[in-house]
Amino acid sequence: WPEFGGRLGGTFSKLRMREGVVTLGTTLSAQVFDGNVTISDLRLQDPFGKWPRFSSDVALDNLDLELMTGAFSFGRITGRLSGRVDGLRLFNWAPVAFDAQLYTPPGDRSKHRISQRAVENIGSIGGGGAGVAAALSSGFMRFFDDFNYERLGLSCRLENDVCAMDGVAPAPNGGYYLVKGKGLPRIDVIGSSRRVDWPRLVQQLIAPTKSGGA
């Protein structure tokens, strides 16, 4: 496992197992990455069997992006992150359905910086990786290690192995902003693919962490 910074804590109660089904009568709350994660409506069927099935709703509140990106070698990002994963369904511990939204919290006053590596990795997720890499390697942009951003975010609705993608705001030519830049030098990361093959997206997410040795 990669090394995590900070401390992990949480509470849960009313955990029950009956006829092969595990349920949690309360909300599971954990403090991770200097923020809070809550899991509600947790249900686990056949946990020790051949085909376990898990479902829940997850909420993320004010997580520290610098701690997160440092743990997973994705490229350095500072700022905060909130979001939800509604209707999460796992079959044999693999996601088969969910509606996820991750975004910069409104009113976040923390410092917003994003490294070149993180910009490239986010660009590859949205289908614009080649354009982002070209922009970073040309002109005066190549002299900067990181950039200011106003906000960032990503949404994905998974159904039938296809992820319907969106970002924090509409962009020109039918795209969507994954990272909306701020100040100078300004860089925006714009997604172009609205429907993405889920297994391919997972590999794009895993690849940066493997290349970083984590």
C-alpha positions as CSV (number, residue, x, y, z in Angstrom):
1,W,0.0,0.0,0.0
2,P,1.2,3.6,-0.5
3,E,2.1,5.6,2.5
4,F,-0.7,7.9,3.8
5,G,-0.1,11.2,5.7
6,G,-2.2,12.3,8.7
7,R,-4.4,10.2,10.9
8,L,-7.3,7.9,10.3
9,G,-10.3,7.7,12.7
10,G,-14.0,6.8,12.6
11,T,-17.0,5.4,14.3
12,F,-19.6,2.8,13.4
13,S,-22.3,0.9,15.3
14,K,-25.3,-1.4,14.8
15,L,-23.4,-3.7,12.5
16,R,-25.5,-6.8,11.8
17,M,-25.2,-9.9,9.8
18,R,-28.3,-12.1,9.1
19,E,-28.7,-14.8,6.5
20,G,-25.5,-13.8,4.7
21,V,-26.4,-10.1,4.6
22,V,-24.4,-7.5,6.5
23,T,-26.1,-4.1,7.2
24,L,-25.1,-1.0,9.1
25,G,-27.9,0.6,11.1
26,T,-26.1,4.0,11.3
27,T,-23.8,6.1,9.1
28,L,-20.2,5.2,9.0
29,S,-18.1,8.3,9.6
30,A,-14.3,8.5,9.0
31,Q,-11.8,11.3,9.2
32,V,-9.3,10.9,6.3
33,F,-7.0,13.3,4.4
34,D,-7.9,16.1,6.9
35,G,-11.6,15.8,5.8
36,N,-14.6,13.7,6.4
37,V,-16.0,10.7,4.6
38,T,-19.5,9.3,5.4
39,I,-20.9,6.0,4.2
40,S,-24.7,5.4,4.5
41,D,-27.1,2.7,3.5
42,L,-24.3,0.1,3.6
43,R,-25.4,-3.4,2.6
44,L,-23.1,-6.4,1.9
45,Q,-24.5,-9.6,0.6
46,D,-22.7,-12.9,0.7
47,P,-19.4,-11.3,2.0
48,F,-17.6,-14.6,2.3
49,G,-19.1,-16.3,-0.8
50,K,-18.0,-16.5,-4.4
51,W,-19.9,-13.4,-5.6
52,P,-20.1,-10.7,-2.9
53,R,-22.4,-7.7,-3.6
54,F,-21.9,-4.4,-1.9
55,S,-24.0,-1.2,-2.1
56,S,-23.9,2.2,-0.3
57,D,-23.9,6.0,-0.7
58,V,-20.7,7.9,0.0
59,A,-20.1,11.6,0.8
60,L,-16.8,13.4,0.9
61,D,-16.4,16.7,2.6
62,N,-13.4,19.0,2.4
63,L,-10.6,16.5,1.8
64,D,-7.0,17.9,1.5
65,L,-6.0,17.4,-2.1
66,E,-2.3,17.8,-1.3
67,L,-2.4,14.8,1.1
68,M,-4.5,12.7,-1.4
69,T,-2.3,13.4,-4.5
70,G,0.9,12.9,-2.4
71,A,-0.3,9.4,-1.3
72,F,-1.1,8.2,-4.8
73,S,1.7,9.9,-6.9
74,F,-0.8,11.5,-9.3
75,G,1.0,14.8,-9.4
76,R,0.7,17.5,-6.8
77,I,-2.5,19.4,-6.3
78,T,-3.3,21.8,-3.4
79,G,-6.8,22.8,-2.4
80,R,-9.8,21.0,-1.1
81,L,-12.2,18.4,-2.6
82,S,-15.8,17.5,-1.8
83,G,-18.3,15.3,-3.5
84,R,-20.7,12.3,-3.5
85,V,-20.8,8.8,-4.8
86,D,-24.6,7.9,-4.9
87,G,-25.9,4.5,-5.7
88,L,-22.6,2.7,-5.5
89,R,-22.8,-0.9,-6.5
90,L,-20.0,-3.4,-6.4
91,F,-20.2,-7.0,-7.7
92,N,-17.3,-9.2,-6.6
93,W,-15.7,-5.9,-5.4
94,A,-15.7,-4.3,-8.9
95,P,-17.9,-1.2,-9.5
96,V,-20.9,-1.9,-11.8
97,A,-22.9,1.3,-11.1
98,F,-22.6,4.7,-9.4
99,D,-23.3,8.4,-9.8
100,A,-20.2,10.3,-8.7
101,Q,-19.4,14.0,-8.5
102,L,-16.1,15.4,-7.2
103,Y,-15.4,19.1,-7.1
104,T,-13.7,22.1,-5.4
105,P,-16.0,23.1,-2.5
106,P,-17.8,26.5,-3.0
107,G,-16.0,29.2,-1.0
108,D,-12.8,27.2,-0.6
109,R,-10.2,29.8,0.4
110,S,-7.2,27.4,0.4
111,K,-4.3,27.8,-2.0
112,H,-5.1,26.3,-5.5
113,R,-2.0,25.0,-7.3
114,I,-1.7,22.1,-9.8
115,S,1.5,20.6,-11.1
116,Q,2.3,19.9,-14.7
117,R,2.2,16.1,-14.1
118,A,-1.3,16.4,-12.5
119,V,-2.5,18.5,-15.4
120,E,-1.3,15.9,-17.9
121,N,-2.9,13.0,-15.9
122,I,-6.3,14.8,-15.6
123,G,-6.2,15.6,-19.3
124,S,-5.8,12.0,-20.2
125,I,-8.9,11.1,-18.2
126,G,-11.0,13.5,-20.2
127,G,-9.7,12.5,-23.6
128,G,-7.6,15.6,-24.2
129,G,-4.2,14.3,-23.0
130,A,-2.4,14.9,-26.3
131,G,-3.5,18.5,-26.5
132,V,-2.5,19.2,-22.9
133,A,0.9,17.6,-23.3
134,A,1.5,19.7,-26.4
135,A,0.5,22.9,-24.6
136,L,2.8,22.2,-21.7
137,S,5.8,21.4,-23.9
138,S,5.6,24.5,-26.2
139,G,6.2,28.2,-25.6
140,F,6.8,29.7,-22.2
141,M,4.4,27.2,-20.5
142,R,7.3,24.7,-20.3
143,F,9.1,27.0,-17.9
144,F,6.5,26.6,-15.1
145,D,6.3,23.6,-12.8
146,D,2.8,24.3,-11.5
147,F,-0.2,26.7,-12.2
148,N,-3.0,28.4,-10.4
149,Y,-6.5,27.1,-10.9
150,E,-9.9,28.5,-9.9
151,R,-11.7,25.2,-9.5
152,L,-11.6,21.6,-10.7
153,G,-14.0,18.6,-10.7
154,L,-15.2,15.5,-12.4
155,S,-18.5,13.6,-12.6
156,C,-19.1,10.1,-13.8
157,R,-22.4,8.2,-14.0
158,L,-21.5,4.5,-14.5
159,E,-23.9,2.2,-16.2
160,N,-23.4,-0.9,-18.4
161,D,-19.6,-0.4,-18.3
162,V,-19.9,3.1,-19.8
163,C,-19.1,6.3,-17.8
164,A,-21.1,9.4,-18.8
165,M,-18.6,12.2,-18.1
166,D,-18.8,15.9,-17.1
167,G,-16.8,18.5,-15.4
168,V,-17.2,21.7,-13.3
169,A,-18.6,23.9,-16.2
170,P,-19.4,23.8,-19.9
171,A,-16.4,24.6,-22.2
172,P,-16.3,25.7,-25.9
173,N,-17.1,23.2,-28.7
174,G,-19.2,21.0,-26.5
175,G,-16.5,20.1,-24.0
176,Y,-16.3,20.5,-20.2
177,Y,-13.8,22.0,-17.8
178,L,-12.0,19.5,-15.7
179,V,-9.7,22.2,-14.4
180,K,-10.6,25.9,-14.9
181,G,-7.5,28.0,-14.7
182,K,-6.9,31.3,-13.0
183,G,-4.4,34.2,-13.5
184,L,-1.2,33.9,-15.4
185,P,0.1,31.6,-16.7
186,R,-3.3,30.2,-17.3
187,I,-4.0,26.7,-18.2
188,D,-7.4,25.0,-18.6
189,V,-8.0,21.3,-18.9
190,I,-11.0,20.5,-21.1
191,G,-12.5,17.1,-21.5
192,S,-13.9,16.1,-24.9
193,S,-15.2,12.6,-24.4
194,R,-18.7,12.4,-22.9
195,R,-19.0,8.6,-22.9
196,V,-16.0,6.7,-21.8
197,D,-15.3,2.9,-21.6
198,W,-15.1,2.2,-17.9
199,P,-12.3,-0.4,-17.9
200,R,-10.2,2.0,-20.1
201,L,-10.9,4.8,-17.7
202,V,-9.8,2.7,-14.7
203,Q,-6.5,1.9,-16.5
204,Q,-5.9,5.6,-17.2
205,L,-6.4,6.4,-13.5
206,I,-4.1,3.6,-12.3
207,A,-1.3,4.3,-14.8
208,P,0.0,7.5,-13.2
209,T,0.3,5.9,-9.8
210,K,2.2,2.9,-11.2
211,S,4.6,5.2,-13.1
212,G,5.2,7.0,-9.8
213,G,6.2,3.8,-8.1
214,A,3.3,3.7,-5.6
